[in-house]
Every structure is written in C-alpha cells, then in structure tokens.
Amino acid sequence: MLLLDTDVMIDILRQFPPALAWLDSHKTEELALPGFVVLELIQGCRNKAEQERVERLVARCRTLWPTEAVYHAVVHTYAQYHLSHNLGFIDTLDRPHSGGPGAALVYLQREALCRDIGPGDSPALWPNNHRLVEGDM
C-alpha cells in the first residue's frame, strides 16, 4: 500500500508529467490517502467541476483515518516541533502512522521532518529541488 501525501495528489491532479509517470509505474499497488488529505484536496477546489474531479480521483484510493493512539502521537510531534521547525498542524495530521505494516508513505520532501528513502533507492526529481520519497512507515 502506498499512502499518498497532499502535494503528490495535487501534482497528479495538475497532470504534472513526473507525477503521472510515477503513478503509472505503481498502477498495480493499492493507493491510500489519509482522511485529512482528502479534506485538503476538497478545500482547494474553486468550483464544482474541480471538486467532482477530486472526488473521482479520491474514489480510486482507500481513505485511512488515524487511531486515537496516532492522534496522541500527532499532538506530541506537533508540540515538539511546531516552534523549532515551523511545523503546521495539518502536516502532522496528513503523515499518520495508520498505514499499517508494509505501507509506504509517499510525499515530496520539503519539511525538515520528512522521512527519507533507504540506501540504494533513487528518488524521482521534481521541481524546486523537491524529491518524491517513498519510505516505510
């Protein structure tokens, strides 16, 4: 299972070629979205047509919601890093630890707290020196 971040989904919705190529290369894998990513995507819609497009894409993915234990971990992480790393609370919510064993979190590496890929992995290069990262949760 691949748990996708908001930034990755936005690039897919914008038909960004590296995002589409990455998506095509993982077409046999189950895609999942944290529930908060779904909410962020809907919030970003400017009209009904955009929202319907988002809803069609989201319907192809499994939606996961954090457990109570994850929420406690989110509060701890947010309290620890929001001042020192300018961490937004939504960034802690859409990086849940609810994908389960074998799930990989896929995101664009932008924040200081992002998990990195393992040795030997070759991340796709995206604009502005961001890297698409797939890592075990």
RONUKOL-273343 format. One record per residue (C-alpha): x, y, z negated; residue in one letter. Coordinates in steps of 0.25 Angstrom, whole numbers, plus 5000, padded with zeros to 4 digits. Layout:
N
XYZa;...
***
This chain:
137
500050005000m;500550145003l;500050254994l;500050385003l;500250524998d;499450645002t;500650705010d;500750575018v;499250575021m;499250725025i;500350695035d;499450575040i;498250665041l;499050765049r;499550665059q;500950685055f;501750595064p;502750535053p;501550515044a;500750445055l;501950355059a;502150315044w;500650285043l;500750195056d;501950125050s;501150085038h;499850045044k;499749905038t;499949965024e;498850005014e;498750155013l;498250215000a;498050354995l;498050404980p;496650454978g;497250594976f;497850594989v;496450574995v;495950694988l;497150774992e;496850745007l;495350775006i;495750904998q;496650945010g;495550935020c;495051065026r;493751015033n;492850895035k;493650835047a;494950835039e;494250765027q;493650665036e;495050635042r;495650625028v;494550535023e;494750435035r;496250425033l;496050405018v;494950295020a;496150215027r;496850215013c;496650155000r;496350264989t;497050244975l;496750314962w;497750314951p;497450244938t;497350304924e;498850264922a;499250334935v;498550464930y;499350454917h;500650444925a;500250554934v;500050644922v;501350604917h;502050634930t;501350764932y;501750814918a;503150774920q;503450834934y;502450944937h;503351054932l;504651004936s;504350954950h;503051044953n;502250914954l;500850934957g;499850844950f;499250794963i;500650744967d;500650654955t;499150604958l;499450564972d;500650484968r;499950384960p;500550254955h;499250184959s;499650114972g;500049984965g;501149884967p;501749894981g;501150024984a;502050134991a;501850284989l;502050355002v;502250505001y;503050625007l;504250644998q;504050794993r;504050794978e;505150764968a;504350654962l;504150574975c;504650424975r;505650394985d;505750274994i;506650164992g;508050144997p;508150105012g;506750165015d;506750265026s;505650375023p;504950445035a;505450585037l;504250685036w;504350835038p;504950935028n;505950825023n;504850745017h;504950595017r;503850495018l;504050405006v;503550265003e;503950214989g;503450104980d;502550164969m;
***
